[in-house]
Amino acid sequence: MNVSPEALWDRYRGLTYAELPDDVKTVAGHCIRDWFACVLAGVDEPLAAILREEFADRVGPCTLVGTGLHSHATVAALINGATSHALDFDDTSMSMGGHPTAPVFPAALALAEERGASGAELITALVVGIEIESLLGSAIGSKHYAKGWHVTSTMGVFGAAAAASFLLRLNTEQFGHAMGLAASQAGGLKANFGTMTKPFHAGHAAERGLLSARLAARGFTANPDAFSGNQGLVEAAGVGTLDQARLAATDGRWLISDTLFKYHAACYLTHAAIESCLQLHTAVDPVDLSTATVTVHPSLLDICAIPRPSTGLEAKFSLTGTTAMAILGFDTASPATFVDHIVQQPTLQEMIRKVVVETDSALRSTQTVVELEDKSQNAFRAEFDSGVPSTDLEEQGRKLAAKFAAIAAPALGDDASRFTAGLEALPDLPDVRQLH
């Protein structure tokens, strides 16, 4: 598959909402609903407040979701993007290798509000952005992430640039410049997982991607081959060549359909361990537990293996922490569980010390095996694979509606019903500014 800017834009530039398959429209709607849920639930997070304070003087027409405030388009993209990833509760994708909606939708939303785009145009822009960032994420290969790069940011900036380019109606030459600009602004290190900087990555990608498209529209130039060309991103931050096997697996598919949604408020790669523990919730009384062994792919040790978490943010990236929470019956679906004073509870810290993480390279990154051993040396085993996208979109929609009601509706209060009705009507809105 050819991932040059020319080939990508030839494929996606003229896409219309009417041309999207029904299942793609459905999943895109799920992505948008879930994104708003995560933003509204994350508005009161300290990192969101700090960003709003820093950019308080940057007024403009674009909504800072859940605040009643408005700002310049690029600032709105930054703040809404970071806020949507603040709880690490937003969607993810194995094709992209990161969180697809968090960097793309805030850029598209800000620009759509600024320009008065229709709901159908906004949804299509999201699809274009996710498709392109997922193709590039597949192309650069898994070694990019393994080296320490945060794909949500490094590939998300391309998705944001593509969505913005679509709404700005850039021609092929301009799109190439936008992608070249995005390549030079790709960044984000996994070393910052478990801190405020991880969600900042998503906002930074949204802002930089939007800026790239806006500058390209004004005539700013860049090397269109800066992603995969000589001394480009693939050489500098990948293995030097495109992953043709992964690209071949994308042929003829809509990659937005690979989106995985979170029903636990922690790193997605901890979810299989949580689900395994939930299968065993009646097998062993926590007070009788001797050891819990969690077996995962070795790559997880660089992602979610903080051994002794002491803060809410650290616990989100801790297999020991999330496993201990699940064993003790903590509500891992609630963001309110992942706060410092809960993580520091003596009973939880004691359980964390009983959890042992082992590795098995035969497992996929989304597979986990959990074995609980009681004090009489009875062992109970369960396994789960969280990497399979749902094929029952109606059930997925119901679960996401319940998630929205649980984490976002309280922030909306009396406006919750009106807002959800607006989301349902988004494809028919002539102007996205009618949503708020």
PyMOL commands that set and color helices and strands:
alter all, ss='L'
color gray80, all
select helices_A, chain A and resi 5-12+17-19+22-42+46-54+73-84+101-115+119-140+142-146+151-154+156-168+172-184+190-192+197-217+233-237+244-248+255-258+268-279+286-288+298-302+312-316+319-328+335-337+340-343+346-352+393-407+409-424+426-428+432-435
alter helices_A, ss='H'
color red, helices_A
select strands_A, chain A and resi 62-64+69-71+92-93+259-260+289-296+355-359+367-374+379-385
alter strands_A, ss='S'
color yellow, strands_A
deselect
rebuild
show_as cartoon
